[in-house]
């Protein structure tokens, strides 16, 4: 789990020259926008939500692309398990923090019917606890949040996005160097070399902070500063099964200082068709 405050995210996005909510990617070579049907080649680093979305949109626009993924599978932090309960549990990305229309926006195709069920909190019934005091859903600031019903973010991407780009992904390809000093971008992964006109980097901020990719030339100082100053916490999710429901929708805590992290208990079975 990674986290940065909305203020930090907006600042980081502005400095990296990215759009919200769709183009959360870092472009190493700053040129004009690619035109639909362009004969340029684009390489995308990472097959998580951002990388898959970028490839999907390029496919729709008729732009040649390839996705380089370090691991043996796609999805990034979109993970799930079906072993623990009688509904899929997201182990990574879980909630939709905007209106459900974002799903149609990602698919970007009016001929496709997005058959995904979601549920938000019932403001008249649901409540939470903050430091032992009862608070409303609105007071907690989670009034827009939606949870997938018998589905997950991974299922959504697996159904609607991945099939379109599956043939363009090279797995087990760890990128070492991105050289954008010339007309073409040169990318190395071990003994492999790739050439492209553009590169879109969608790796986790933590990897950029650790310097896992060597940019040549180095990224501009403003971008390096934005990356280094972003707060990224380590995290852990633990799911516990009880014989009866004795808890509210969520239980939150006051962590001081705020930069130290967050702690939250919540009903992972909320709204699910489960016994």
Secondary structure in CASP SS format (residue, H / E / C, confidence):
PFRMAT SS
TARGET T0000
AUTHOR 0000-0000-0000
METHOD secondary structure of the structure
MODEL  1
X C 1.00
X C 1.00
X C 1.00
X C 1.00
X C 1.00
X H 1.00
X H 1.00
X H 1.00
X H 1.00
X H 1.00
X H 1.00
X H 1.00
X H 1.00
X H 1.00
X H 1.00
X H 1.00
X C 1.00
X C 1.00
X C 1.00
X C 1.00
X C 1.00
X C 1.00
X C 1.00
X C 1.00
X C 1.00
X E 1.00
X E 1.00
X C 1.00
X C 1.00
X C 1.00
X C 1.00
X C 1.00
X C 1.00
X C 1.00
X C 1.00
X C 1.00
X C 1.00
X C 1.00
X C 1.00
X C 1.00
X E 1.00
X E 1.00
X E 1.00
X E 1.00
X E 1.00
X C 1.00
X C 1.00
X C 1.00
X H 1.00
X H 1.00
X H 1.00
X H 1.00
X H 1.00
X H 1.00
X H 1.00
X H 1.00
X H 1.00
X H 1.00
X H 1.00
X H 1.00
X C 1.00
X C 1.00
X C 1.00
X E 1.00
X E 1.00
X E 1.00
X E 1.00
X E 1.00
X C 1.00
X C 1.00
X C 1.00
X C 1.00
X C 1.00
X C 1.00
X C 1.00
X C 1.00
X C 1.00
X C 1.00
X C 1.00
X E 1.00
X E 1.00
X C 1.00
X C 1.00
X C 1.00
X C 1.00
X C 1.00
X C 1.00
X C 1.00
X E 1.00
X E 1.00
X C 1.00
X C 1.00
X C 1.00
X C 1.00
X E 1.00
X E 1.00
X C 1.00
X C 1.00
X C 1.00
X C 1.00
X H 1.00
X H 1.00
X H 1.00
X H 1.00
X H 1.00
X H 1.00
X H 1.00
X C 1.00
X C 1.00
X C 1.00
X C 1.00
X C 1.00
X C 1.00
X C 1.00
X C 1.00
X C 1.00
X C 1.00
X E 1.00
X E 1.00
X E 1.00
X C 1.00
X C 1.00
X C 1.00
X C 1.00
X C 1.00
X C 1.00
X E 1.00
X E 1.00
X E 1.00
X E 1.00
X C 1.00
X C 1.00
X E 1.00
X E 1.00
X E 1.00
X E 1.00
X H 1.00
X H 1.00
X H 1.00
X H 1.00
X C 1.00
X C 1.00
X C 1.00
X C 1.00
X C 1.00
X E 1.00
X E 1.00
X E 1.00
X C 1.00
X C 1.00
X C 1.00
X C 1.00
X H 1.00
X H 1.00
X H 1.00
X H 1.00
X H 1.00
X H 1.00
X H 1.00
X H 1.00
X C 1.00
X H 1.00
X H 1.00
X H 1.00
X H 1.00
X H 1.00
X H 1.00
X H 1.00
X E 1.00
X E 1.00
X C 1.00
X C 1.00
X C 1.00
X C 1.00
X C 1.00
X C 1.00
X E 1.00
X E 1.00
X E 1.00
X C 1.00
X C 1.00
X C 1.00
X C 1.00
X C 1.00
X E 1.00
X E 1.00
X E 1.00
X E 1.00
X E 1.00
X C 1.00
X C 1.00
X E 1.00
X E 1.00
X E 1.00
X E 1.00
X E 1.00
X C 1.00
X E 1.00
X E 1.00
X E 1.00
X E 1.00
X C 1.00
X C 1.00
X C 1.00
X H 1.00
X H 1.00
X H 1.00
X H 1.00
X H 1.00
X C 1.00
X C 1.00
X C 1.00
X C 1.00
X E 1.00
X E 1.00
X E 1.00
X C 1.00
X C 1.00
X C 1.00
X C 1.00
X H 1.00
X H 1.00
X H 1.00
X H 1.00
X H 1.00
X H 1.00
X H 1.00
X H 1.00
X H 1.00
X C 1.00
X C 1.00
X C 1.00
X C 1.00
X C 1.00
X C 1.00
X C 1.00
X C 1.00
X C 1.00
X C 1.00
X C 1.00
X C 1.00
X C 1.00
X C 1.00
X C 1.00
X C 1.00
X C 1.00
X C 1.00
X C 1.00
X C 1.00
X E 1.00
X E 1.00
X E 1.00
X C 1.00
X C 1.00
X C 1.00
X C 1.00
X C 1.00
X H 1.00
X H 1.00
X H 1.00
X C 1.00
X C 1.00
X C 1.00
X E 1.00
X E 1.00
X E 1.00
X C 1.00
X C 1.00
X C 1.00
X C 1.00
X C 1.00
X C 1.00
X C 1.00
X C 1.00
X C 1.00
END
